[in-house]
Amino acid sequence: MKDDFKNLDKDDFEDIFDSPEKIERGEEYIEDGLWNKIERVGKKISFARDIAALYNYMISPRISWHRKAIVVGALVYFISPIDTIPDIAPLVGYLDDLGVVTAVLKFLGSELIPFYEKQ
């Protein structure tokens, strides 16, 4: 299942999260890769706490799959090596990731507050 997300290209992001089953596969991909990525880059990025809140939101059984789809998409984008700006680019490599995460944070707004408190 992890392989479903390993070789994504930019066009694939449009329709990979259109069902609860696909969301579950995305969650498995995130489970496999998120904490490794945070360990590698957590000190380089200022939004690691936001990523953790989004993860807590994603694993909550109270959240509908439609809402989870937005978060799963953002976290898969963060983990994925396919980026608009490659992560290896000095100083600017995580700007696109920050943009995606910020957009999701803004969209979800105060709905996320309890998920920061779980950290």
MODELLER restraints for C-alpha pairs under 7 A, 6 or more apart:
rsr = mdl.restraints
at = mdl.atoms
rsr.add(forms.Gaussian(group=physical.xy_distance, feature=features.Distance(at['CA:1:A'], at['CA:25:A']), mean=6.28, stdev=0.5))
rsr.add(forms.Gaussian(group=physical.xy_distance, feature=features.Distance(at['CA:2:A'], at['CA:28:A']), mean=6.98, stdev=0.5))
rsr.add(forms.Gaussian(group=physical.xy_distance, feature=features.Distance(at['CA:2:A'], at['CA:29:A']), mean=5.17, stdev=0.5))
rsr.add(forms.Gaussian(group=physical.xy_distance, feature=features.Distance(at['CA:9:A'], at['CA:82:A']), mean=6.79, stdev=0.5))
rsr.add(forms.Gaussian(group=physical.xy_distance, feature=features.Distance(at['CA:16:A'], at['CA:22:A']), mean=6.47, stdev=0.5))
rsr.add(forms.Gaussian(group=physical.xy_distance, feature=features.Distance(at['CA:17:A'], at['CA:23:A']), mean=5.62, stdev=0.5))
rsr.add(forms.Gaussian(group=physical.xy_distance, feature=features.Distance(at['CA:17:A'], at['CA:69:A']), mean=5.79, stdev=0.5))
rsr.add(forms.Gaussian(group=physical.xy_distance, feature=features.Distance(at['CA:20:A'], at['CA:65:A']), mean=5.82, stdev=0.5))
rsr.add(forms.Gaussian(group=physical.xy_distance, feature=features.Distance(at['CA:23:A'], at['CA:69:A']), mean=6.05, stdev=0.5))
rsr.add(forms.Gaussian(group=physical.xy_distance, feature=features.Distance(at['CA:23:A'], at['CA:72:A']), mean=6.93, stdev=0.5))
rsr.add(forms.Gaussian(group=physical.xy_distance, feature=features.Distance(at['CA:26:A'], at['CA:72:A']), mean=6.17, stdev=0.5))
rsr.add(forms.Gaussian(group=physical.xy_distance, feature=features.Distance(at['CA:27:A'], at['CA:72:A']), mean=6.54, stdev=0.5))
rsr.add(forms.Gaussian(group=physical.xy_distance, feature=features.Distance(at['CA:30:A'], at['CA:75:A']), mean=6.82, stdev=0.5))
rsr.add(forms.Gaussian(group=physical.xy_distance, feature=features.Distance(at['CA:30:A'], at['CA:76:A']), mean=6.36, stdev=0.5))
rsr.add(forms.Gaussian(group=physical.xy_distance, feature=features.Distance(at['CA:33:A'], at['CA:79:A']), mean=6.50, stdev=0.5))
rsr.add(forms.Gaussian(group=physical.xy_distance, feature=features.Distance(at['CA:34:A'], at['CA:79:A']), mean=6.16, stdev=0.5))
rsr.add(forms.Gaussian(group=physical.xy_distance, feature=features.Distance(at['CA:37:A'], at['CA:79:A']), mean=6.53, stdev=0.5))
rsr.add(forms.Gaussian(group=physical.xy_distance, feature=features.Distance(at['CA:42:A'], at['CA:48:A']), mean=5.83, stdev=0.5))
rsr.add(forms.Gaussian(group=physical.xy_distance, feature=features.Distance(at['CA:53:A'], at['CA:112:A']), mean=6.96, stdev=0.5))
rsr.add(forms.Gaussian(group=physical.xy_distance, feature=features.Distance(at['CA:53:A'], at['CA:115:A']), mean=5.04, stdev=0.5))
rsr.add(forms.Gaussian(group=physical.xy_distance, feature=features.Distance(at['CA:53:A'], at['CA:116:A']), mean=4.98, stdev=0.5))
rsr.add(forms.Gaussian(group=physical.xy_distance, feature=features.Distance(at['CA:54:A'], at['CA:71:A']), mean=6.38, stdev=0.5))
rsr.add(forms.Gaussian(group=physical.xy_distance, feature=features.Distance(at['CA:56:A'], at['CA:115:A']), mean=5.70, stdev=0.5))
rsr.add(forms.Gaussian(group=physical.xy_distance, feature=features.Distance(at['CA:57:A'], at['CA:112:A']), mean=6.95, stdev=0.5))
rsr.add(forms.Gaussian(group=physical.xy_distance, feature=features.Distance(at['CA:57:A'], at['CA:115:A']), mean=5.93, stdev=0.5))
rsr.add(forms.Gaussian(group=physical.xy_distance, feature=features.Distance(at['CA:58:A'], at['CA:68:A']), mean=5.49, stdev=0.5))
rsr.add(forms.Gaussian(group=physical.xy_distance, feature=features.Distance(at['CA:58:A'], at['CA:71:A']), mean=6.45, stdev=0.5))
rsr.add(forms.Gaussian(group=physical.xy_distance, feature=features.Distance(at['CA:58:A'], at['CA:72:A']), mean=7.00, stdev=0.5))
rsr.add(forms.Gaussian(group=physical.xy_distance, feature=features.Distance(at['CA:71:A'], at['CA:104:A']), mean=6.89, stdev=0.5))
rsr.add(forms.Gaussian(group=physical.xy_distance, feature=features.Distance(at['CA:74:A'], at['CA:100:A']), mean=6.08, stdev=0.5))
rsr.add(forms.Gaussian(group=physical.xy_distance, feature=features.Distance(at['CA:74:A'], at['CA:101:A']), mean=6.14, stdev=0.5))
rsr.add(forms.Gaussian(group=physical.xy_distance, feature=features.Distance(at['CA:78:A'], at['CA:97:A']), mean=5.55, stdev=0.5))
rsr.add(forms.Gaussian(group=physical.xy_distance, feature=features.Distance(at['CA:84:A'], at['CA:96:A']), mean=6.43, stdev=0.5))
rsr.add(forms.Gaussian(group=physical.xy_distance, feature=features.Distance(at['CA:85:A'], at['CA:93:A']), mean=5.54, stdev=0.5))
rsr.add(forms.Gaussian(group=physical.xy_distance, feature=features.Distance(at['CA:85:A'], at['CA:96:A']), mean=6.14, stdev=0.5))
rsr.add(forms.Gaussian(group=physical.xy_distance, feature=features.Distance(at['CA:86:A'], at['CA:93:A']), mean=5.33, stdev=0.5))
rsr.add(forms.Gaussian(group=physical.xy_distance, feature=features.Distance(at['CA:87:A'], at['CA:93:A']), mean=3.95, stdev=0.5))
rsr.add(forms.Gaussian(group=physical.xy_distance, feature=features.Distance(at['CA:87:A'], at['CA:94:A']), mean=5.56, stdev=0.5))
